[in-house]
Amino acid sequence: RLFQITTQEIRRLERLVTDFLLFARPRRLDTVEVPAIELLERVRDILSGEIRARGARVLVEDRSGGASLRVDLEQMTQMLLNLLNNALAATEETGRPPEIGLLATREGNRVVLTIEDNGTGIPAEELEKIFEAFYSTRKGGTGLGLAVAQRIVQGHGGMVQIESQPGQGTRVAVTLPVAG
């Protein structure tokens, strides 16, 4: 039990340091072209152990027609990990089986990566603050995850939009330009 707690705390501290460094010192983009769906599958696979441990069901769907994005793979992975971790955390203590959808959709010359959960949702008064650095409502939260996510997406010429219904869940849409 002590080993498990220690491991969880090490992971939490790693995320904190990574988020803080990304926020404090943004890096130059080192871009590669990658299919949009592969980004979503990658973060699902990275968090597969956590997903299993929480008994969550994560569905990945591609409606992008195979569209690719030109992204810094490390930064984009970090951004999506932050969003998927938030979705997993939001599904705790709802009394419902955790369900998260990861969807890639093409809209003209843009691709929308969507992370949707059936979690607790976010009250309207908090939605206005969630991208502020160090703002968090979650116990043990750093308040950097969404600030870092927004900065990474904007650095790629995209935008982040969040829709949420308290008690029903949250939908995060990351819109990015198609490669080429």
C-alpha positions in Angstrom: 0.0 0.0 0.0 2.8 2.4 0.8 4.5 1.6 -2.5 1.3 2.4 -4.3 0.9 5.7 -2.5 4.5 6.6 -3.2 4.1 5.7 -6.9 1.0 7.9 -7.2 2.7 10.8 -5.5 5.8 10.5 -7.8 3.5 10.6 -10.8 1.6 13.6 -9.4 4.9 15.4 -8.8 6.2 14.6 -12.3 3.0 16.1 -13.7 3.3 19.2 -11.6 7.0 19.8 -12.6 6.2 19.1 -16.3 3.2 21.4 -16.2 5.1 24.2 -14.4 8.0 24.0 -16.8 5.7 24.1 -19.9 3.8 27.0 -18.4 6.9 29.0 -17.3 9.1 28.3 -20.3 7.3 27.5 -23.5 9.4 25.6 -26.0 9.9 26.1 -29.7 7.7 23.8 -31.7 9.4 20.7 -33.3 6.6 19.6 -35.6 5.9 16.4 -37.4 2.8 15.3 -39.4 0.6 12.8 -37.7 -2.9 11.5 -38.3 -5.3 13.1 -35.8 -6.7 9.8 -34.7 -3.2 8.6 -33.7 -2.9 11.4 -31.2 -6.1 10.3 -29.4 -5.1 6.6 -29.5 -1.7 7.5 -28.2 -3.0 9.2 -25.0 -5.5 6.5 -24.5 -2.7 3.9 -24.7 -0.4 5.9 -22.3 -3.2 6.1 -19.7 -4.5 2.5 -20.3 -3.4 1.4 -16.8 -5.2 4.3 -15.1 -8.2 3.8 -17.3 -8.4 0.1 -16.3 -7.8 0.9 -12.6 -10.7 3.3 -12.6 -13.0 1.0 -14.5 -13.5 3.6 -17.2 -14.7 3.0 -20.7 -12.8 5.2 -23.2 -14.1 5.1 -26.8 -12.0 6.5 -29.7 -13.7 7.4 -32.9 -12.3 8.9 -36.2 -14.6 11.1 -38.2 -11.7 13.1 -39.7 -11.4 11.1 -42.9 -7.8 10.3 -42.0 -6.9 14.0 -41.7 -3.4 14.8 -40.4 -2.1 17.6 -38.2 1.4 19.2 -38.1 2.2 19.3 -34.3 4.9 19.1 -31.8 4.2 15.5 -30.8 5.5 15.8 -27.2 3.6 19.0 -26.5 0.4 17.8 -28.1 0.6 14.5 -26.2 1.1 16.5 -22.9 -1.9 18.7 -23.7 -4.2 15.7 -24.5 -2.9 13.8 -21.4 -3.9 16.9 -19.2 -7.4 16.8 -20.8 -7.9 13.1 -20.5 -6.6 13.1 -16.9 -9.1 15.9 -16.1 -11.9 13.8 -17.7 -11.0 10.8 -15.7 -10.9 12.8 -12.4 -14.3 14.4 -13.2 -15.9 10.9 -13.5 -15.0 10.0 -9.9 -17.7 10.0 -7.3 -20.6 10.4 -9.8 -22.1 7.1 -9.0 -22.1 6.3 -12.7 -19.6 4.1 -14.6 -17.0 6.4 -16.1 -17.4 7.0 -19.8 -15.1 9.1 -21.9 -15.3 9.7 -25.7 -12.3 10.8 -27.8 -13.3 12.0 -31.2 -11.4 13.4 -34.2 -13.6 15.3 -36.7 -12.7 17.3 -39.8 -14.4 20.6 -40.3 -13.1 22.2 -43.5 -9.5 23.1 -43.1 -9.6 22.3 -39.4 -9.6 19.2 -37.2 -11.5 19.1 -33.9 -10.2 16.8 -31.2 -13.0 16.3 -28.6 -12.7 14.8 -25.1 -16.2 14.3 -23.6 -16.9 12.8 -20.2 -19.9 11.9 -18.1 -18.4 13.4 -15.0 -19.5 16.0 -12.5 -19.5 19.0 -14.9 -18.3 22.5 -14.3 -20.5 25.3 -12.9 -20.9 28.3 -15.2 -19.1 30.7 -12.7 -16.0 28.4 -12.8 -15.9 28.1 -16.6 -14.8 31.7 -16.8 -11.7 30.9 -14.6 -10.6 27.5 -15.6 -7.8 28.6 -18.0 -6.3 30.9 -15.4 -2.9 29.7 -14.1 -3.0 28.2 -10.6 -6.8 28.1 -10.5 -8.1 24.7 -9.5 -11.2 23.3 -7.8 -9.8 19.8 -7.5 -8.1 18.7 -4.3 -4.4 18.3 -5.1 -4.8 20.1 -8.5 -2.1 22.5 -9.6 -4.3 24.7 -11.7 -1.7 24.5 -14.5 -3.2 21.7 -16.7 -5.7 23.8 -18.6 -3.5 26.9 -18.7 -0.8 24.7 -20.3 -3.2 23.0 -22.6 -4.5 26.4 -23.9 -1.0 27.7 -24.4 0.1 24.6 -26.3 -3.0 24.7 -28.6 -2.7 28.5 -29.2 1.0 27.9 -30.1 -0.2 25.5 -32.8 -2.6 28.0 -34.2 -5.7 26.5 -32.6 -8.2 27.1 -29.9 -9.8 25.3 -27.0 -13.5 25.5 -26.2 -15.3 23.9 -23.2 -19.0 23.2 -22.7 -20.2 21.7 -19.5 -23.4 20.9 -17.6 -23.1 20.4 -13.9 -24.1 16.8 -13.0 -23.9 15.7 -16.6 -20.4 16.1 -17.9 -18.0 18.2 -19.9 -17.0 18.5 -23.6 -13.6 19.9 -24.5 -13.0 20.7 -28.2 -9.5 21.4 -29.4 -9.6 22.9 -32.9 -6.4 22.8 -35.0 -5.4 23.5 -38.6 -5.1 20.5 -40.9 -1.6 19.7 -42.0 -0.6 21.2 -45.4 
